[in-house]
């Protein structure tokens, strides 16, 4: 990193990745993490004021409107938070010659086929959430020194995520139903934060014309279905002594059509990380290791 003390501004205080970034400590220099009370993503003036007050070298957008189903009824809110706010932040980053890091999603794709999505594939979002995140990517690209990480199936021992949901439901119910026709790979928030820091170390002094700036997919190796994740979670929990009512054999596979929702979920969330590996030497672990590490932090007692 630069010899000058770094100042990193993180938007997002309670999210999984934001908390993982905060836990990195001095790796990102002097880190200031702001929640909605200090910088509301729906208020461009508040965002500009926060950036001007900190004058950071790095700005990380780790906050978003993530209520996928509710976004169908609140498209204007999703647009303000996921599209307009990143554009405003990118504009201010460009003025300061700061690096801007943004987290996007597999929902920018339509989920067709079975091949892992590459960065060069054409996005075709199916939902309001996906369209708003795609618009946010375009806004971030107005800053020349930008990094966009498309993630999917993020898990951690905190916040709302699939691993915690499965553990809590298995503690309450003798049987579970989980879809088996959506495919991807769970990745821990801690892993995403670590990769972010690693790439930032490589790019800290890179000029705007460096071809390495751009968009990268960041997801674990391998693939599975949500049903496969649920069974892996409960098998690991049992091995760790977590007392639950439902075990892996009690997870029944259902189709997405059996569990209708307001927003369409992509069936194919497989993400190719070839570009990340070739450019920065980042090798991601298999999804099963990420799930096991998360369960290990939550069992034998369930986190509140």
N, C-alpha and C positions, 0 to 999 in steps of 0.2 A: 504494500500500500504506500501511498504518498508519505513523505517525511513530514508534511504539514498535518497537524492533528485533524482527523476526519470528523465531520459532523454528519450524522445520518438521521434523517427524519422519516419516521414510519407512521403512515396513516393506518389506523386500525389498532384497537387496544385489546379487545376481547376475543378476536378471531384466533383460530388455531395457528396459522402461520405467523401472525403478528406476535403471539406469545412465544413461539419458537425463536423468532428473530431476536426478541428482547432477551431471551435466555442466552444468546451467544455472547453478550457482554461486549468486551473490548474488541472483539473480532471486527466489528463494524465501526470502531472508533467511539466517539461520544454519541450515544443513541438517545433520541427523543421520540417517545411513542405517544401519539395523540389519539384520543378517542373522540366520539361524536360531540361530547360536551365542550371540547376544546377546538374542534375543527369539523363542523358538519359538512359532509360531502354534498349535501344539497345546497350549500351556500358557497358560490364561487368567491365571494368577497372574504369569507372566513378562511377559505383555503389559501387565497393569496396572502392574507395577513399572517397566517401561521408560517408560511414559507418565508416571507420577508423577515419575520421575527427571528427565525432560526438561521437563515442563510446557509442551508445545508450543502454539503458536497454530493450527497446521495439522498434521493427521495425514493422511498419504497411504498407503493400503493398495495397495502395488505388488507384493505377494507373494501367491501362491495355489498351490493344488494343481492343476497343469495337465496331469497325465498322464491324458489323456482315456480311453484304453483301460484303463489299470490301475485307474482309479477304479471300473470295473464290478465288480472283485474286492475293492476296498478302500473301500466306501461310507462306512464309519465314519470313516476318515481324511479323505476328501474333505469330509465333513460338518463335522468339527472345524476343518479349515483354512479352508474356503471359506464356511461358514455361521456357526459358533459364534465364530470369531476376529473377523470383522467386527462381530458384535453386541457383543462385549466391548469392542472398540475404540470403537465408537459410544457405548456407555454412558459410557466414560471421557471421550470428547470432549464429551459433553453436560455432564458435571460441570464441565469446565474452560471451557465455552463456546467450545470450539475448533471449527474447521472440519474435517470429515472428508471426504476424497476417496477414492472407491472405484472400481476398474476392474472392469467386468463384461464380458459376452460375448454374441455373437449366438447362442450355444448355449442361451440361455433361450427361444428360439423353436423351432418345429418344422420350419422350413425349407420350409414349403408355399408354393405360389404363386410369383409372379415379381415382385410389387410390393415395393419397398424397405420394410423394417420401420420403423414409427413407434413412438415412445415410448408411445403410447396403445394399441398393439396388445396383445392378451392373450398373455402368455407360455405356452408349452406345451413345456417341454424334453423331449427324447427320451432323454437319458442321465443317468447319475448325476452326472457333471460339471455338466451344465446345471442339474439340480435343485439341486445344492449351491450353485451361483453365484446362482441365483434366491433361495434362502433367505438368502444373504449380503446381497443387495440389501435384503430386508425388514429384516434386522438393522441395516443402516446407516441406514435411514430412521427409526430410533428417535432419531437425533440430528437436531435440527431444522435445523442448519446443515450440510447434507450436499450433496455433488455425486457423482452416479454417472455414469460414462462407460462406455457399452457400446461395446466395440471389437471388431474382428475382423481376422484375417489380418495380425497384427502382424509386421513385418520390421525388421531392423537389421543392421549389420555385426558384431554380437556375439550370443552365445547361440544357442539352437536355434530356427531359423525356416526357412521354405520357401526363401527366396533362397539362403541358405548351403547348405542341403541339395542344391538343384539344382546349384549350382556344383561341389560336391564329387563328386556322383554323375556329373556330366558329365565331370569330370576322370578318373574311373575307368572309365567305361563308354562304348561307342560309340553306345548307344541307350538311351532312357528311355521309361517308360510313366507317364502322368499322367492323372488323371481329368478329364473335360471336362463333367461334369453338376452340378458344385457351383459356384455363382456368388457373387462378392463383389468386394471391392476391397482390395488390400494397402495398409496404412498404416504409415509408419515410426514407430518408438518415439520418435524425436526430435520428430516432428510431434505425437504425443500429449502429450509432455512440454511442448512449447511452447504448445499449446492449453490444457492444464491451467493453466499459469502465467498465461496471458492471462485466463482466466475467474476465477482466484483474485484477480487484480488488480482485476477488476470487482466481486468479491463480498466483499473483505476486511472491509469495514465494514458490510456488509448485515446488518440485524437478522434474527432467526429467522423473522419473519413475511413476509419478502420472498418473493414468488411465484417468483422466479428459482431458488431452491434446488430441487434435484430431479434428474431423470434425463435424460441427453442421449446421443444416438448420435454417435459420433466415428469416422468412417471416410472414406477418400478418395472423391473424386467418380468417377463412371463405374462400369463393371462389367466383369468378365471371369471366365473359369473358371481353375481351377488350371492347366489345360493352356495357357491363354493367358498366364498369368504365367510359366510355365516357358519358353515360346518367347520371351517378351519379355526374360527374364533372359539367355538364351543369345545372343540377337541383340545385346543391349547389351554382353555380355562379349566377343563377337567384335569389336565395334567398338572396344573398349577394349584390344584386344591380349591378352586372356586366352586362353592356350593350353589348349584342352579337347579331349577325344576326341569329344564329341557337340556338334552344333550345333542350332539351332532346328528344322531339317528332320528331325532324328533323334528328335523327341519324338512318340511315338505316343499318340493319344487313346484312353482306355479309360473304361468306365462305373464308377460307384462299386460296383456289384454285382460287378464283376470284381476288386475289391480289398477283400474283406470284412475288417471289423475288429470288435473287441469292442463298441465304442460306435458308435451311429449318428451320422453327420455330417449336419447340415442341408444340404439342397441349395440353399436360398435364404438366403444370408448378406448380401444387399443391405441397406444401412442408410440410411435417410433422415436427413440432417443439417439438415433445414429448421429445426427448433427451435433448434439451436445457432447457425445463421446469423441467424435472426430475433431471438433474444434477445441474443446477444453480438457479432454481426457477423462471426462466424468463417466464412471461405470456405476450404474444403479443396481442395487441388490434385487433378488427375487421378491415378489410381493409377499410370499409366505413368511419371509423373515421380518418384513415390516409389520405384518399382522401379529406375529408372535411377540415382537418387541413391545407392541402397544398393549396386548393382553397382559404381558408380564408386569407392566406398570400399574395395571388395574386390578389384578388378582393377587391374593385371594379375596381381598375386600373390594367392593365396587366403589369407584369414586363418586362423590356426591353430585 
